[in-house]
Structures are given as structure tokens and as C-alpha cells.
């Protein structure tokens, strides 16, 4: 089979396409023919060595495909279309940027009928992060006000959809203008976050912050919280160390949560994907804009993602489409 591999950490140029033996499956496993797989920023980090995966390895956290072999006959998975994100993909086990991938059957989730393979491959990590943040950790309630930083990114856009499904009022903030579903959008290069939050909420501030940026925005987000408000941190791209006024924090009775989306187990991820499937199939959620490229051009597409040349989700297709980009 063809697989994207890296034998040393570094930029996308360390990646190469290799021919590997097709994987065999053990009891309890399923063999999936990957039809499409997206590229996440964390895949760039995996290749760069941020997660110290063993070498060599295959990256790729998200996929959509068809189960071609189930070790237990009669288990009911063979021939089914599945989607998801594997626990430890690209870090503790080979990822999905290959023609085939092996996962335990307990990790499987059926693909939504309403999504194409390419669309389904773009859902995993961003929507899982948004689901865990807003539903499981933040417990966002109807009519609450939520601030989402990095709202034009994949997680931010997914979170905006989920927040509206929860009937919340969404304030998005980012450094670039783009079409957005947020109720209020703040361009952080042009406007002051605190001033705009006060205006958007009539001085009531927000109930919940999902901070996908961290670093210099961290303390500003804390100051946007109403008394007793809660904040979720899932990243800090520019720097790891932050400062904030601890006295103000405890006087405001604020609550701070950290979330590591790589900590989910395979069955936990599958259960979340099952929840998301129902929302896509009922029209409560819709697929993000994607760009499709042939698997053969994976290194070039990785480079595009690393250089942040587009906001659209990049998806690699393994179905033999001609190389080049197709807008969906």
C-alpha cells in the first residue's frame, strides 16, 4: 500500500510517499480502506516532533473509508462506511495518511449518510475538540454568551456551529476577516477585545470562553468573563507561559479548564463521532468548506497547511481523482 511516512522530525519536506505491506489485523481489529483523510495543524506538529512519536511513522489523525475486513465474521462491520479519528494516530500508532489503516472495532463509527467521504474526513479533530469543549467540559446552556477566539479556524468554526445548536449567543474573535456564522465578530487587529465584548453584551460579559489561541489573549479572555464565568484553554500557539491577575481571578470566582484533545480513548472518540453523526444527518450541523487534493500531492498540501495559505480544510483523497484542488 501507499503510505505517507517521516523518518525524522522536521518540516513537511521530511515526508515521502512509500510502498509498505498492507497491514494485517488481529482479533478485535478491522481493516479500513481509507477513501479520504484531512490534514490538521496537529499533523504538522506530529511531523515536526512536537509529540515525540516513534520513528518512522505515518501521520494523519482523521479519515473516512470502508471496512474491508473484520476479524470476527458476522460482526457486521464489513462493507460499512466509517469515519473518525483514531486514538494516538500518528503518535503511538500509524496514522490515516495511507491507503489502509487498522483500528479496533470498538473504535468504529458509521459515517453520516448526508456527507461525502471527503466531507466526513474533515470533521474529526475540529468537531471533537468543539464537542468536548462546549458540551462535555463547558456545558454550554441555551441563551448563554460564548466568546470563541480563533473563530475562523477549523475548531472555531466547528464550535460556532455547536454553540448555535445549543442556542447560545456567539461572539467570534480572530485576526483575519472571513465569512462567519458568529452573531458578533471582532477583528482583533482592528478593535479592542474588552471594548467590543462590553458593547456586544451590554456590559454583562460572557458566560463561557473557548480560547483556541492562548498566549497574549489568555488574560484578556479571563477579563471578558462575567462573575462565575468559565474559560476553556485548548492551545497556546505563540508561547506556553502566560500571566494573569490572580486576585481578580478569584474575586470574580472564575473557573478555568484545560482540555487535551489527544487524551481521548478510541471508544470515547467513537461515541462522540456517533453523537456528531446524528447532528449532521438531521441538519443541525453542516460540513465545512474543504479543498480536495490527490494523495500523490500530499507533501505539497502539507506545506500549504504549514504555511497557513488557506482557511479551508485540506483533504487528501485516495480514490484516484486527478491531482489538483477541487473546491467543495
C-alpha positions in Angstrom: 0.0 0.0 0.0 1.0 3.7 -0.4 1.7 5.5 2.9 3.0 8.9 3.8 6.0 8.5 6.1 8.5 10.5 8.0 11.8 9.0 9.3 13.0 12.2 11.1 11.2 15.2 12.6 11.1 18.4 10.6 9.0 20.5 8.1 6.7 18.8 5.6 9.7 18.3 3.3 10.8 15.3 5.5 7.7 13.4 4.3 7.8 11.0 1.5 5.4 8.5 -0.2 6.4 4.9 0.4 5.3 1.4 -0.5 4.5 -0.7 2.6 3.0 -4.1 3.0 -0.7 -4.0 3.6 -1.4 -4.3 7.3 -2.8 -7.5 8.8 -5.4 -7.5 11.5 -5.5 -9.2 14.9 -8.6 -10.4 16.8 -10.9 -7.5 17.6 -9.5 -5.3 14.7 -10.9 -4.1 11.5 -9.1 -3.1 8.2 -10.3 0.1 6.7 -9.6 1.2 3.1 -9.1 4.9 3.5 -11.1 6.9 1.0 -10.2 10.4 2.3 -8.1 11.9 5.1 -7.7 15.5 6.2 -4.7 17.4 7.4 -4.9 19.1 10.8 -2.4 21.6 12.3 -1.6 18.8 14.9 -0.5 16.6 12.0 2.1 19.3 11.2 3.1 19.2 14.8 3.4 15.4 14.7 5.8 15.5 11.8 7.7 18.3 13.5 8.3 16.2 16.6 6.1 18.1 19.0 4.6 14.8 20.3 7.7 12.7 20.1 6.2 9.9 18.1 8.4 6.9 17.4 10.2 6.9 14.0 9.4 6.1 11.3 5.7 6.8 11.4 2.7 7.7 9.3 0.8 10.9 10.3 -2.9 11.6 9.8 -5.5 11.8 12.6 -8.8 11.9 10.7 -10.2 9.6 8.0 -13.3 8.3 6.2 -13.4 5.0 4.5 -14.8 1.5 4.1 -14.3 -1.5 6.4 -12.9 -4.2 4.0 -12.1 -6.8 6.7 -13.4 -7.5 10.1 -11.6 -10.2 12.1 -14.7 -11.5 13.6 -17.1 -12.8 10.9 -20.6 -11.7 11.4 -19.6 -8.7 13.4 -21.5 -6.6 10.9 -18.8 -4.0 10.0 -17.5 -5.3 6.7 -18.7 -3.1 3.8 -19.8 -0.3 6.1 -18.7 3.3 5.6 -16.9 4.7 8.6 -15.3 7.9 9.7 -13.4 9.2 12.7 -10.2 10.0 14.4 -8.0 7.3 15.9 -6.6 7.4 19.4 -2.9 8.0 19.1 -3.0 8.2 15.3 0.4 9.4 14.1 1.9 9.3 17.6 1.6 6.0 19.3 0.3 4.1 16.2 0.4 4.6 12.4 -2.0 7.3 11.2 -4.5 7.6 8.4 -2.4 9.1 5.6 -2.2 5.7 4.0 -4.3 3.6 1.7 -5.3 1.3 4.6 -5.4 1.7 8.4 -6.2 -0.8 11.2 -8.3 0.0 14.2 -10.1 -2.0 16.9 -13.7 -2.5 16.0 -14.7 -0.7 19.3 -13.2 2.5 17.7 -15.5 2.4 14.7 -18.3 4.9 14.0 -20.6 4.9 10.9 -20.2 7.8 8.5 -23.2 10.2 8.2 -25.3 9.5 5.2 -25.5 13.2 4.4 -21.8 13.7 4.0 -19.4 12.6 1.2 -16.3 10.8 2.1 -14.2 13.9 1.6 -16.5 16.0 3.8 -16.6 13.3 6.5 -12.8 13.2 6.6 -12.7 16.9 7.5 -14.9 16.5 10.7 -12.8 14.5 13.3 -10.4 16.6 15.3 -12.0 20.1 15.0 -15.5 18.9 15.8 -14.3 16.5 18.5 -12.4 19.4 20.2 -15.5 21.6 19.9 -17.8 18.9 21.3 -15.6 18.2 24.3 -15.1 21.8 25.0 -18.7 23.1 24.7 -20.8 20.1 25.6 -18.7 17.9 28.0 -16.5 20.5 29.7 -18.1 23.8 29.3 -21.7 22.5 29.5 -22.9 25.4 27.4 -26.6 26.2 28.0 -29.3 27.9 25.9 -29.1 31.7 25.9 -25.6 31.8 27.3 -23.0 34.1 25.8 -19.8 32.5 24.5 -16.6 34.0 23.2 -14.6 31.9 20.8 -11.1 33.0 20.0 -9.5 31.8 16.7 -13.1 31.7 15.5 -12.0 31.5 11.8 -10.0 28.3 12.4 -11.3 24.8 12.0 -12.1 24.3 15.7 -13.5 27.8 16.0 -15.9 27.3 13.1 -17.0 23.9 14.5 -17.5 25.4 17.9 -19.6 28.2 16.4 -22.0 25.7 14.8 -22.2 23.6 18.0 -22.9 26.7 20.1 -25.7 27.7 17.9 -27.1 24.2 18.1 -27.0 24.7 21.9 -28.9 28.0 21.2 -26.1 30.2 22.6 -25.1 33.7 21.5 -21.7 33.5 19.8 -19.0 36.2 19.8 -16.1 35.2 17.5 -12.7 36.8 17.6 -9.8 36.4 15.2 -7.0 38.4 13.4 -8.4 37.8 9.9 -11.8 38.7 8.4 -13.7 35.9 6.8 -17.3 34.8 6.4 -18.5 33.8 9.8 -21.6 32.3 11.4 -20.9 34.2 14.7 -23.5 36.6 15.9 -20.8 39.2 16.5 -17.3 39.1 15.1 -14.3 41.1 16.5 -11.3 41.7 14.3 -8.5 41.7 16.9 -6.2 43.6 14.6 -8.6 46.5 14.4 -10.6 46.5 17.6 -10.1 46.1 21.3 -11.5 42.9 22.7 -12.7 44.3 26.0 -14.4 47.2 24.5 -16.2 45.1 21.9 -17.2 42.4 24.5 -18.8 45.1 26.7 -20.7 46.5 23.7 -21.9 43.1 22.4 -23.2 42.0 25.8 -24.4 45.4 27.1 -21.8 45.1 29.9 -22.9 41.6 31.0 -19.7 40.0 29.7 -19.7 36.3 28.6 -20.6 33.1 30.4 -18.0 30.9 28.6 -14.8 31.4 26.7 -13.3 28.8 24.4 -9.8 30.0 23.9 -8.1 28.3 20.9 -5.3 30.9 20.8 -3.9 31.3 24.4 -0.7 33.3 24.8 -1.3 37.0 24.9 -5.1 36.5 24.6 -5.4 34.4 27.7 -5.7 37.2 30.3 -7.9 39.3 28.0 -10.3 36.3 27.8 -10.4 36.0 31.6 -11.4 39.7 31.8 -14.3 39.0 29.4 -15.9 36.6 31.9 -18.9 37.5 34.0 -18.7 36.7 37.7 -18.6 32.9 38.0 -17.9 32.5 34.3 -15.8 29.7 32.9 -12.9 29.5 30.4 -11.5 26.6 28.5 -7.9 26.6 27.2 -7.1 24.1 24.5 -4.0 25.7 22.9 -1.3 28.3 23.3 0.4 28.6 19.9 2.8 31.5 20.4 4.1 30.7 23.9 3.5 28.3 26.7 3.8 30.7 29.7 1.0 33.2 30.5 0.4 35.7 33.3 -2.9 36.9 34.8 -4.1 38.7 37.8 -4.8 36.0 40.4 -6.6 38.4 42.7 -9.1 39.5 40.0 -9.5 35.8 39.1 -10.6 34.6 42.5 -12.6 37.7 43.2 -14.6 37.1 40.0 -15.0 33.4 41.0 -13.9 32.5 37.5 -13.3 28.8 36.6 -10.5 27.7 34.3 -10.4 24.3 32.5 -7.7 22.8 30.4 -8.5 20.3 27.7 -6.1 18.0 25.8 -8.0 16.5 22.8 -5.3 13.8 22.3 -6.3 12.2 25.6 -9.5 10.6 24.3 -9.6 6.8 24.1 -10.8 5.0 20.9 -14.2 4.1 22.3 -14.7 7.6 23.7 -13.9 9.1 20.3 -16.3 6.7 18.5 -19.1 7.6 20.9 -18.6 11.3 20.2 -18.5 10.7 16.5 -21.8 8.8 16.9 -23.3 11.9 18.5 -21.9 14.2 15.8 -23.3 11.8 13.1 -26.8 12.3 14.3 -26.4 16.1 14.2 -25.1 16.0 10.6 -27.8 13.7 9.5 -30.6 15.8 11.0 -29.1 19.0 9.5 -28.2 20.6 12.9 -24.5 20.7 11.7 -23.1 21.2 8.2 -19.8 20.3 6.7 -17.0 22.9 6.5 -15.6 24.2 3.2 -12.8 21.9 2.0 -10.2 21.6 -0.7 -9.6 18.2 -2.1 -6.2 17.0 -3.4 -5.0 13.7 -4.7 -3.0 11.7 -2.2 0.1 11.8 -4.5 0.4 15.6 -3.8 0.3 15.1 0.0 3.7 16.7 0.7 2.7 19.9 -1.2 -0.6 20.1 0.6 1.1 19.6 4.0 3.4 22.6 3.1 0.3 24.7 2.3 -1.2 23.9 5.6 2.0 24.6 7.5 2.3 28.0 5.8 -1.4 28.8 6.5 -2.1 29.7 2.9 -5.8 28.8 3.2 -8.6 28.7 5.8 -10.3 25.8 4.0 -9.8 22.3 5.3 -7.4 20.3 3.2 -8.5 16.8 2.4 -6.5 14.1 0.7 -8.5 11.7 -1.4 -7.3 8.1 -2.1 -9.9 7.4 -4.8 -7.7 8.1 -7.8 -9.0 11.6 -8.6 -6.6 13.7 -10.7 -4.1 15.8 -8.8 -5.1 19.4 -8.1 -7.6 21.1 -6.0 -11.4 20.8 -6.1 -13.4 23.3 -4.1 -16.4 21.9 -2.3 
